[in-house]
Amino acid sequence: MTNKQKKTSLKMSVLGITTLAVSSVWGKTPTGFPTGGGVGIDYLTLDEMPIEHVKMCMTDTPFANGTLLPSNITIAIDSETAPSIFKMGFTISDMIDTEEERTLYLISGTRTSPSPEIKTHPGGPALGIAVSELDILGIYRIPKVISTPQPESNVGQALPFAASKMTVNVNFDEHKIAKLMSNNKANIYVQAGLIRTSDLELGIFENMIMSEMDTISLVSNKCPEETDSIIKADNSGNQSFCKTPSADPDCN
């Protein structure tokens, strides 16, 4: 299945255009997950970082839900300067290797749902984005890995599988973002999901593990007054960090 077919498969299935076989899928006990639970097994983590021509404002405490940065951030958009594209990085962790091929999705939307509209792995976060406005930012193949027994050492033994992370860079079009803001859609909600390719082809999502849902609020020019810290990335990709911007007028 090509990436285009996988993208179409996910969107058609969650929108109900193809059969999801709800009666046979929902309520079953998920199988095929290693014991122990936790990150990489029950759920993923998701972090954002400015890459080019963007200013990220933060007010929440980092390290919430196992992530390095807050799950609620604000992007201040300077529409008066070129270029018209700004770039953000989304880092998905920790994907534990398996002997089955999987598909990784980075999805977004401008509206949340009060309850999940498809059932995913019960041990982690649910899909929080409304299916009617679900958009796919990225889709990636995660190849299978053959288990390699590890040797005993003087201090212990490593596990046969490693955990990996992937950073997806997304070019955001400021003209499209400005249109969202003018239509009173000033929040973008983002989640990552990891599913076995064999399940995807069958339209089965009960074993799909999700990240927490992050909220990106969009504002014009300056960060909100309550901002605690700012991470900037200039047009060349150089990053700078600023603490307590209210005390430093050059920060904002």
Backbone bond lengths (Angstrom), bond angles and torsions (degrees), N, CA, C in turn:
res aa  C-N    CA-C-N  psi(-1)  N-CA   C-N-CA  omega(-1)  CA-C   N-CA-C  phi
1 M - - - 1.462 - - 1.528 109.48 -
2 T 1.323 117.22 127.49 1.456 120.85 179.91 1.520 110.27 -76.50
3 N 1.361 115.99 166.23 1.463 119.76 177.73 1.522 111.12 -59.28
4 K 1.324 116.16 -38.71 1.463 119.45 179.87 1.518 110.20 -63.35
5 Q 1.356 116.70 -41.85 1.452 120.03 179.09 1.522 111.40 -66.58
6 K 1.356 116.69 -38.66 1.458 120.48 179.07 1.522 110.72 -65.02
7 K 1.333 116.29 -40.50 1.463 120.27 178.17 1.516 110.37 -62.10
8 T 1.334 115.34 -45.32 1.458 119.72 179.37 1.518 110.67 -64.52
9 S 1.342 116.23 -40.35 1.465 120.64 -179.08 1.513 111.43 -60.28
10 L 1.331 116.94 -46.27 1.464 119.78 -179.54 1.514 110.90 -63.23
11 K 1.331 116.98 -49.02 1.460 119.80 -176.10 1.521 110.84 -64.49
12 M 1.330 117.58 -41.62 1.454 119.49 -179.03 1.522 111.02 -67.25
13 S 1.329 116.35 -38.80 1.459 119.26 -178.06 1.514 111.62 -68.36
14 V 1.327 117.96 -48.72 1.457 119.52 -176.80 1.521 111.72 -70.87
15 L 1.302 117.47 -22.52 1.456 119.85 177.57 1.523 111.79 -85.66
16 G 1.326 115.79 -4.36 1.453 119.16 176.00 1.509 113.94 81.69
17 I 1.335 118.36 13.28 1.461 120.06 -179.56 1.518 109.71 -76.30
18 T 1.346 116.47 -32.81 1.458 120.64 172.81 1.517 108.68 -106.30
19 T 1.298 117.11 167.93 1.461 121.55 -176.30 1.520 110.74 -76.79
20 L 1.324 116.33 126.46 1.457 121.34 177.31 1.524 111.02 -95.00
21 A 1.324 117.22 -7.24 1.455 122.19 -178.85 1.524 110.78 52.40
22 V 1.339 114.91 53.66 1.455 120.36 -174.37 1.519 112.03 -57.55
23 S 1.321 117.92 -41.96 1.460 120.23 -175.25 1.513 112.04 -63.57
24 S 1.323 118.72 -29.94 1.451 120.76 -177.53 1.513 112.66 -94.47
25 V 1.326 117.74 -17.81 1.458 120.60 -174.86 1.517 111.82 -99.33
26 W 1.314 117.83 -47.83 1.457 121.01 -175.47 1.526 109.78 -68.84
27 G 1.316 114.94 139.34 1.453 120.49 176.82 1.510 113.65 91.05
28 K 1.331 119.57 -9.95 1.452 121.41 177.18 1.522 110.22 -76.98
29 T 1.319 116.29 155.03 1.458 120.68 176.23 1.508 109.13 -81.43
30 P 1.346 119.19 123.66 1.457 120.53 -179.57 1.522 110.75 -60.66
31 T 1.318 115.47 144.24 1.457 121.09 179.16 1.516 109.41 -126.60
32 G 1.333 115.64 167.09 1.452 119.58 173.94 1.507 114.74 87.66
33 F 1.334 120.17 7.56 1.454 122.42 178.92 1.520 109.62 -101.86
34 P 1.335 117.71 139.74 1.459 119.85 175.74 1.523 110.39 -61.09
35 T 1.316 116.46 155.33 1.455 119.82 178.17 1.519 109.86 -76.61
36 G 1.314 116.29 157.87 1.465 120.28 176.72 1.510 112.79 114.15
37 G 1.334 116.70 -35.11 1.457 120.56 177.20 1.515 112.96 67.85
38 G 1.339 114.01 -174.07 1.450 119.63 176.86 1.514 113.53 98.01
39 V 1.336 113.94 -169.21 1.460 120.34 -176.07 1.519 110.45 -61.69
40 G 1.334 115.33 136.70 1.453 121.63 -178.87 1.510 113.26 88.39
41 I 1.338 116.92 -18.32 1.464 121.86 179.67 1.518 110.18 -113.28
42 D 1.341 115.89 -51.21 1.463 120.81 178.12 1.528 112.45 -96.53
43 Y 1.311 116.84 -25.80 1.462 119.63 -175.40 1.536 110.52 -159.17
44 L 1.319 114.82 164.88 1.461 123.51 175.34 1.528 108.58 -109.90
45 T 1.322 116.24 165.31 1.463 120.15 170.00 1.521 108.64 -114.26
46 L 1.319 115.67 153.67 1.455 122.02 -175.74 1.518 109.61 -135.85
47 D 1.336 116.48 128.75 1.463 122.27 177.44 1.518 110.09 -129.75
48 E 1.334 115.82 149.57 1.458 121.62 177.72 1.524 110.31 -113.41
49 M 1.328 115.60 151.94 1.461 121.03 177.47 1.529 109.01 -150.85
50 P 1.339 117.62 135.59 1.472 118.98 176.11 1.523 110.57 -70.19
51 I 1.319 117.26 137.11 1.467 121.67 -178.21 1.526 111.36 -111.46
52 E 1.322 117.84 -49.58 1.467 121.60 179.76 1.522 110.57 -147.05
53 H 1.358 115.18 135.95 1.465 122.60 170.63 1.524 112.33 52.68
54 V 1.335 116.30 51.45 1.457 118.77 -178.48 1.527 109.48 -155.52
55 K 1.313 115.23 150.73 1.458 122.58 -179.47 1.532 108.51 -124.70
56 M 1.330 115.99 121.07 1.450 121.95 -176.36 1.520 109.99 -108.34
57 C 1.324 116.93 121.73 1.459 123.13 -176.74 1.525 109.09 -105.20
58 M 1.341 116.28 136.35 1.460 120.30 -177.01 1.524 110.97 -129.94
59 T 1.324 115.11 140.47 1.462 120.58 176.66 1.521 111.97 -127.33
60 D 1.325 117.60 -22.65 1.461 121.01 -177.50 1.521 111.45 -82.97
61 T 1.317 115.57 165.47 1.459 121.31 177.65 1.520 109.67 -79.24
62 P 1.346 117.35 131.28 1.469 119.31 176.77 1.523 111.66 -66.47
63 F 1.311 114.70 176.51 1.462 124.73 177.49 1.529 112.86 67.26
64 A 1.322 117.92 17.15 1.462 119.66 174.40 1.526 109.06 -77.66
65 N 1.320 116.83 140.65 1.467 123.00 178.27 1.515 113.04 56.96
66 G 1.330 117.63 28.37 1.454 120.91 178.14 1.509 114.49 80.24
67 T 1.331 118.09 1.88 1.457 120.60 -179.75 1.520 109.83 -91.22
68 L 1.324 115.48 160.75 1.455 120.76 -179.20 1.519 111.99 -83.57
69 L 1.319 117.18 -26.55 1.457 122.20 -177.54 1.525 109.33 -123.07
70 P 1.329 118.10 164.08 1.471 120.22 -179.66 1.525 112.17 -60.82
71 S 1.321 116.00 155.53 1.458 120.81 177.59 1.522 111.95 -84.91
72 N 1.342 116.50 -8.01 1.460 121.09 176.61 1.525 108.42 -124.81
73 I 1.318 115.70 114.75 1.460 120.55 -179.44 1.529 109.03 -128.72
74 T 1.313 115.06 165.10 1.467 121.30 177.17 1.516 108.76 -123.44
75 I 1.312 116.31 137.89 1.458 122.41 175.54 1.528 108.00 -109.80
76 A 1.333 115.74 121.46 1.465 120.81 176.89 1.523 108.68 -94.22
77 I 1.307 116.61 119.72 1.458 122.16 -173.22 1.517 109.87 -104.33
78 D 1.319 115.45 122.10 1.468 121.78 177.46 1.522 107.99 -98.07
79 S 1.319 115.99 96.30 1.461 120.78 -175.03 1.520 113.36 -77.83
80 E 1.339 117.04 -6.44 1.462 119.52 -176.42 1.526 113.05 -91.20
81 T 1.319 117.41 -8.20 1.458 120.62 -178.56 1.520 110.39 -113.69
82 A 1.342 114.73 150.48 1.460 120.81 175.72 1.528 107.95 -86.13
83 P 1.344 118.68 157.13 1.460 127.89 0.02 1.522 112.25 -83.20
84 S 1.334 115.69 178.83 1.462 120.23 -178.62 1.524 111.71 -90.11
85 I 1.322 116.83 5.87 1.457 121.98 179.58 1.525 108.86 -118.11
86 F 1.330 117.16 134.44 1.456 119.27 168.33 1.530 108.43 -121.96
87 K 1.316 115.49 151.52 1.460 120.83 -172.48 1.524 110.49 -118.68
88 M 1.344 114.58 130.67 1.453 122.06 175.84 1.523 109.34 -119.17
89 G 1.343 116.37 147.34 1.449 121.24 175.29 1.526 110.33 -107.15
90 F 1.322 116.79 137.70 1.461 123.15 177.90 1.528 107.80 -120.38
91 T 1.327 116.29 116.54 1.462 121.26 -177.52 1.521 109.69 -103.90
92 I 1.332 115.29 122.51 1.458 122.28 -179.37 1.529 108.74 -106.21
93 S 1.331 117.14 125.96 1.459 123.08 -179.23 1.533 107.43 -137.09
94 D 1.286 122.82 165.41 1.434 130.15 -21.31 1.511 105.30 -105.42
95 M 1.295 119.37 114.62 1.457 121.71 -176.16 1.525 108.55 -90.14
96 I 1.322 116.30 107.32 1.458 120.84 -178.42 1.520 109.44 -76.61
97 D 1.331 115.66 131.49 1.464 120.84 -179.84 1.526 110.75 -57.41
98 T 1.326 115.86 145.36 1.463 121.71 174.00 1.518 108.37 -138.66
99 E 1.319 115.78 170.73 1.461 120.98 179.01 1.520 111.54 -92.00
100 E 1.335 116.57 19.34 1.457 121.81 176.26 1.524 109.55 -127.15
101 E 1.321 116.04 141.74 1.465 119.79 176.17 1.518 109.49 -69.05
102 R 1.326 116.01 140.01 1.463 121.52 179.05 1.523 110.44 -128.86
103 T 1.321 114.96 166.34 1.460 122.06 178.28 1.522 108.29 -123.52
104 L 1.323 115.47 130.26 1.463 121.87 179.91 1.523 109.25 -104.43
105 Y 1.325 115.61 130.26 1.455 121.27 176.61 1.525 110.35 -115.33
106 L 1.315 116.03 141.33 1.461 122.42 165.54 1.518 105.70 -115.68
107 I 1.335 116.16 114.61 1.462 120.32 -173.85 1.523 110.12 -119.06
108 S 1.320 114.71 157.95 1.467 120.30 179.61 1.516 109.20 -144.09
109 G 1.325 114.57 170.27 1.452 121.03 176.80 1.513 109.20 -171.54
110 T 1.314 116.52 166.85 1.463 121.12 179.88 1.525 112.16 -110.14
111 R 1.332 116.28 9.00 1.459 119.94 178.58 1.517 109.35 -146.72
112 T 1.328 116.61 138.57 1.456 121.01 177.76 1.526 109.97 -96.76
113 S 1.327 114.65 168.17 1.459 120.78 177.57 1.522 108.64 -117.34
114 P 1.345 118.76 138.29 1.467 121.06 -179.63 1.524 112.67 -64.71
115 S 1.329 116.89 -21.12 1.462 121.23 175.92 1.527 107.88 -144.80
116 P 1.342 117.21 150.59 1.474 119.46 -177.13 1.518 111.44 -62.08
117 E 1.324 115.90 138.15 1.459 120.50 -176.51 1.520 112.50 -96.61
118 I 1.322 117.87 -8.75 1.453 122.24 165.84 1.526 106.79 -135.55
119 K 1.317 116.35 151.69 1.456 120.39 -178.21 1.519 110.11 -91.97
120 T 1.337 116.77 125.06 1.452 122.49 177.31 1.531 108.50 -116.56
121 H 1.323 117.01 -171.35 1.462 121.10 -175.56 1.533 110.63 -56.37
122 P 1.337 118.41 124.98 1.467 120.97 -173.01 1.523 114.38 -71.49
123 G 1.330 118.42 -14.16 1.451 119.98 -177.64 1.515 114.65 -80.58
124 G 1.334 116.99 -6.61 1.461 120.28 -177.40 1.509 112.13 -131.86
125 P 1.338 117.30 -168.38 1.466 120.98 179.95 1.522 111.99 -61.07
126 A 1.320 115.47 151.05 1.461 121.45 176.50 1.523 110.01 -92.44
127 L 1.304 115.80 166.09 1.466 120.50 173.13 1.517 108.07 -66.57
128 G 1.335 116.81 120.26 1.453 120.66 -177.89 1.511 113.96 -103.01
129 I 1.324 117.07 -11.25 1.464 121.88 -176.86 1.529 109.47 -86.82
130 A 1.305 116.14 137.94 1.465 120.86 177.22 1.524 109.73 -65.23
131 V 1.322 116.64 129.16 1.454 121.71 -176.18 1.526 111.80 -60.88
132 S 1.328 117.02 -34.25 1.464 119.91 -177.26 1.517 112.70 -62.66
133 E 1.342 116.90 -22.10 1.462 119.89 -179.93 1.521 111.76 -119.70
134 L 1.321 117.14 18.67 1.454 120.87 179.42 1.518 110.63 -68.43
135 D 1.322 115.52 131.99 1.462 122.09 178.94 1.527 107.67 -129.80
136 I 1.313 117.47 142.12 1.456 121.75 -178.21 1.524 109.34 -99.78
137 L 1.342 115.75 112.57 1.465 120.64 177.87 1.521 111.73 -78.03
138 G 1.324 116.85 -36.78 1.457 120.14 -177.81 1.504 111.59 -157.42
139 I 1.330 116.27 152.35 1.460 122.88 178.59 1.520 107.62 -142.39
140 Y 1.348 116.85 128.30 1.462 121.15 -171.78 1.524 110.52 -139.03
141 R 1.314 115.70 143.15 1.463 121.96 177.36 1.520 109.27 -86.80
142 I 1.324 116.55 128.70 1.453 122.32 175.45 1.530 107.14 -107.93
143 P 1.325 118.83 106.28 1.468 120.25 -173.63 1.520 112.62 -68.44
144 K 1.318 114.85 156.94 1.463 120.09 177.06 1.530 109.81 -72.34
145 V 1.324 115.39 154.58 1.461 122.26 -179.62 1.521 108.45 -128.98
146 I 1.321 116.39 132.08 1.456 121.05 178.64 1.526 109.30 -77.77
147 S 1.319 115.99 131.53 1.455 121.15 179.58 1.521 110.94 -63.34
148 T 1.329 116.12 131.80 1.462 121.58 179.65 1.529 109.28 -118.94
149 P 1.324 117.67 110.92 1.476 119.48 177.56 1.528 110.24 -57.56
150 Q 1.315 116.69 136.77 1.457 121.63 -177.71 1.530 110.40 -102.14
151 P 1.341 116.38 148.08 1.470 119.25 -177.00 1.522 112.06 -75.06
152 E 1.283 114.93 154.00 1.459 120.96 171.25 1.525 108.48 -71.13
153 S 1.342 116.66 137.66 1.461 120.82 176.84 1.524 109.29 -116.66
154 N 1.287 115.63 -179.10 1.465 119.88 179.64 1.525 112.69 -68.95
155 V 1.337 116.13 -18.24 1.473 119.01 -177.28 1.519 113.25 -116.11
156 G 1.322 118.85 -5.98 1.451 120.25 -178.96 1.515 111.20 154.27
157 Q 1.333 115.43 -153.77 1.459 120.65 -176.80 1.521 110.02 -145.61
158 A 1.312 116.62 132.13 1.468 121.77 177.64 1.517 110.18 -75.31
159 L 1.327 115.71 151.00 1.456 120.85 177.12 1.526 110.03 -72.74
160 P 1.341 117.40 153.76 1.470 119.97 -175.41 1.525 114.14 -70.57
161 F 1.343 117.23 -21.52 1.456 120.26 -179.99 1.525 110.37 -112.03
162 A 1.315 115.65 145.76 1.470 120.94 175.39 1.520 109.18 -101.49
163 A 1.337 116.33 165.57 1.463 122.17 174.81 1.522 107.96 -111.98
164 S 1.316 116.32 138.03 1.457 120.62 -177.57 1.522 110.42 -123.57
165 K 1.313 115.32 166.43 1.453 121.00 173.98 1.513 108.74 -132.62
166 M 1.308 115.42 156.36 1.463 121.21 -179.13 1.521 108.98 -133.77
167 T 1.317 115.63 135.52 1.462 120.55 175.57 1.521 109.18 -107.52
168 V 1.309 114.94 123.31 1.463 122.17 179.21 1.520 107.86 -106.40
169 N 1.330 117.38 119.00 1.457 121.56 176.63 1.526 109.69 -92.16
170 V 1.309 116.04 132.07 1.466 121.59 -176.87 1.521 109.35 -122.14
171 N 1.329 116.64 127.12 1.459 122.30 173.23 1.523 108.93 -86.64
172 F 1.320 116.41 115.30 1.460 121.27 177.78 1.522 109.46 -96.28
173 D 1.313 115.64 132.84 1.461 122.38 179.23 1.526 108.73 -86.87
174 E 1.323 116.99 116.08 1.468 120.06 -177.07 1.521 112.26 -63.33
175 H 1.317 117.58 -29.01 1.466 119.86 178.97 1.536 110.01 -67.65
176 K 1.346 116.22 -40.61 1.467 119.90 177.60 1.524 110.60 -69.16
177 I 1.333 116.20 -38.31 1.463 120.19 178.64 1.530 110.28 -64.34
178 A 1.343 116.11 -42.36 1.470 120.09 178.76 1.530 110.85 -61.60
179 K 1.337 116.31 -35.39 1.466 120.12 178.64 1.520 110.38 -66.84
180 L 1.345 116.84 -40.43 1.463 119.91 176.44 1.526 110.82 -59.98
181 M 1.339 115.34 -45.65 1.459 119.83 -177.97 1.521 111.00 -63.40
182 S 1.323 117.09 -38.42 1.462 120.27 179.98 1.527 111.78 -69.02
183 N 1.343 116.18 -21.61 1.465 121.21 177.64 1.530 111.90 -96.22
184 N 1.355 115.23 19.54 1.474 122.08 177.89 1.526 112.81 61.60
185 K 1.334 115.36 31.62 1.462 120.99 174.48 1.522 107.62 -114.09
186 A 1.326 114.84 76.34 1.463 120.65 -172.60 1.523 113.09 -93.92
187 N 1.333 117.36 6.50 1.464 121.02 176.98 1.521 110.07 -123.01
188 I 1.334 115.83 136.37 1.458 122.01 171.43 1.523 106.98 -115.54
189 Y 1.330 116.81 127.57 1.453 122.27 179.97 1.531 108.35 -104.50
190 V 1.328 115.81 134.18 1.463 120.85 -173.68 1.524 109.96 -130.03
191 Q 1.330 116.41 138.24 1.460 122.96 173.83 1.522 109.50 -142.66
192 A 1.329 115.46 156.35 1.458 121.62 172.16 1.514 108.53 -112.98
193 G 1.323 116.58 148.12 1.460 121.72 178.06 1.509 110.34 -140.14
194 L 1.328 116.74 140.86 1.462 122.67 -178.55 1.521 108.12 -125.19
195 I 1.339 115.79 125.25 1.452 120.92 -174.70 1.524 110.29 -136.44
196 R 1.326 116.33 144.80 1.459 119.58 173.66 1.523 108.79 -64.06
197 T 1.328 116.77 136.05 1.462 120.39 -178.38 1.524 110.72 -61.53
198 S 1.330 117.41 -35.40 1.462 120.40 178.96 1.527 110.93 -64.20
199 D 1.352 117.66 -37.70 1.465 120.90 176.45 1.520 110.66 -67.95
200 L 1.320 116.13 -41.27 1.463 120.77 -179.19 1.518 110.78 -59.24
201 E 1.326 116.08 -43.06 1.462 119.98 -178.15 1.520 111.99 -64.72
202 L 1.352 116.29 -24.84 1.463 121.03 178.51 1.527 112.59 -94.76
203 G 1.339 116.88 -3.54 1.458 120.36 -178.20 1.506 113.27 71.95
204 I 1.342 117.18 29.63 1.462 122.17 179.97 1.521 108.80 -105.79
205 F 1.334 117.12 123.55 1.460 121.10 -173.89 1.529 113.67 -116.14
206 E 1.334 117.92 2.53 1.455 120.04 -172.88 1.529 113.13 -65.55
207 N 1.324 118.46 -21.48 1.459 121.22 178.83 1.526 112.59 -101.14
208 M 1.314 118.10 3.49 1.459 121.89 -179.90 1.525 109.22 -71.72
209 I 1.333 116.55 125.15 1.463 119.37 178.39 1.521 109.10 -97.55
210 M 1.338 115.29 141.08 1.455 122.21 -173.76 1.527 110.42 -116.14
211 S 1.310 115.44 159.94 1.463 121.01 167.52 1.522 108.63 -89.62
212 E 1.333 116.30 171.94 1.457 119.61 168.69 1.523 108.83 -62.79
213 M 1.307 117.52 159.49 1.458 121.06 177.17 1.528 108.68 -90.59
214 D 1.323 116.37 119.48 1.461 121.40 177.68 1.528 109.71 -95.27
215 T 1.329 114.56 147.60 1.465 121.00 179.58 1.513 110.02 -113.61
216 I 1.325 116.40 125.40 1.466 122.50 175.75 1.524 106.96 -110.41
217 S 1.324 116.33 111.10 1.462 121.19 178.01 1.519 109.05 -91.35
218 L 1.314 116.52 139.84 1.462 122.65 -175.83 1.524 109.91 -108.02
219 V 1.335 115.78 126.51 1.458 120.61 176.95 1.529 108.46 -133.62
220 S 1.307 116.26 163.68 1.461 121.37 179.95 1.525 111.17 -93.84
221 N 1.310 115.95 130.64 1.464 126.36 167.58 1.527 115.16 67.86
222 K 1.334 119.28 -70.35 1.458 120.60 -172.48 1.527 112.20 -110.00
223 C 1.334 114.36 151.93 1.456 120.28 175.71 1.526 109.90 -68.50
224 P 1.324 118.93 155.12 1.470 121.60 176.24 1.526 111.62 -61.02
225 E 1.321 116.41 155.16 1.464 121.46 -177.22 1.526 112.67 -60.39
226 E 1.333 117.35 -31.39 1.467 120.08 -176.73 1.530 113.00 -80.81
227 T 1.331 117.85 5.09 1.470 121.29 -179.58 1.520 111.57 -61.36
228 D 1.347 115.77 132.93 1.461 121.78 178.74 1.524 112.58 -91.72
229 S 1.324 116.12 -33.77 1.465 119.98 -178.05 1.518 109.79 -154.82
230 I 1.338 114.53 156.97 1.457 121.29 -177.36 1.526 108.95 -133.36
231 I 1.323 115.75 136.26 1.460 121.78 170.05 1.516 106.94 -115.56
232 K 1.328 116.52 122.69 1.458 121.88 -179.74 1.528 110.03 -110.48
233 A 1.321 115.21 149.38 1.452 121.59 169.52 1.526 107.12 -131.96
234 D 1.332 116.95 124.46 1.462 119.27 -177.13 1.527 110.70 -83.72
235 N 1.332 115.83 -174.00 1.459 120.30 -175.76 1.517 113.18 -66.58
236 S 1.342 117.42 -16.96 1.462 121.83 178.42 1.522 112.51 -98.32
237 G 1.329 116.41 0.62 1.448 119.92 179.57 1.512 114.65 88.78
238 N 1.343 117.89 6.35 1.456 120.45 177.42 1.522 109.71 -76.84
239 Q 1.333 116.44 129.97 1.460 121.53 -176.66 1.521 111.45 -102.48
240 S 1.323 115.57 148.26 1.460 121.70 175.08 1.516 108.48 -142.30
241 F 1.333 115.19 149.33 1.463 121.26 -178.04 1.510 109.32 -118.26
242 C 1.335 116.05 137.62 1.452 120.61 -179.52 1.518 109.30 -131.98
243 K 1.326 116.40 128.64 1.457 122.71 178.52 1.524 109.58 -104.42
244 T 1.331 116.74 148.08 1.474 124.10 -179.55 1.531 111.36 47.26
245 P 1.319 118.39 63.98 1.462 121.21 -177.91 1.524 114.15 -59.64
246 S 1.346 117.73 -25.70 1.465 119.74 179.91 1.518 112.44 -63.42
247 A 1.344 116.19 -24.52 1.471 120.62 -179.97 1.532 112.03 -93.10
248 D 1.318 117.20 -4.53 1.462 120.94 -177.75 1.524 108.54 -132.73
249 P 1.332 118.46 99.50 1.472 121.12 -176.71 1.518 113.63 -62.85
250 D 1.344 117.37 -22.52 1.457 120.02 179.18 1.526 112.41 -79.17
251 C 1.321 115.39 -12.38 1.466 119.74 -176.63 1.515 112.06 -71.21
252 N 1.309 115.50 -42.56 1.453 120.63 -174.36 1.522 111.60 -84.65
